């Protein structure tokens, strides 16, 4: 089975323009990041709850044992990789905007940026 590069996928830009809901781009970025985190946390919370309930119901493992678990070096390295992928997904909008700034042909003209700053 081929390995999936989640960090690369997180940076993939969708076709078309991104919808914006707030006038201030910084507020828009924070909202996007917050919603990405909220979605990740909600999914993880549901899955963890299911796993813990199933393990406890079958007498395999108690929630106390789960709380007391300390990962070995391999597990710690795998968690670190997951964290890097997770942060890439959360900060996707920032990465895409930095990449857009690095491509002059896609940049907003300076006079338009100046007008936007004056309007703030």
Steps between C-alpha positions, in 0.01 A plus 500: 500500500632842404578746779294820507687827547253685723726804537511542122124442474433766763665755274298408192297797388140453394393629159321834498508780752477456872180645649562774756249605763679777690656823379814450708721225349657425839160425648426275203826309554433451870147378426629251241766368735254477789247310290768259377600430861136467610431246227808296586422502872136400448592200287777389735278537806227282351748232392677496835172476685396202283833323549506553876140379540562189288822411683344549840180310410703200382719511811812554289612830646372750750492875447740533793755283317462720193563811710813343652656393165851628419607457134826328402746659256327359189159621610646838593657534152172404332315754710752768405440425130125521555542836675693638200223387263233640732663842519536501120125443465414767755731764356407421140355845432814676623722275286289562190504876550879499543535299180272745317716791618808324362341487153491859369264414215234408757557792736259785558631830356659731757247777442215260586682389817549866594128567447416200722731628774343845488155344536600312819 
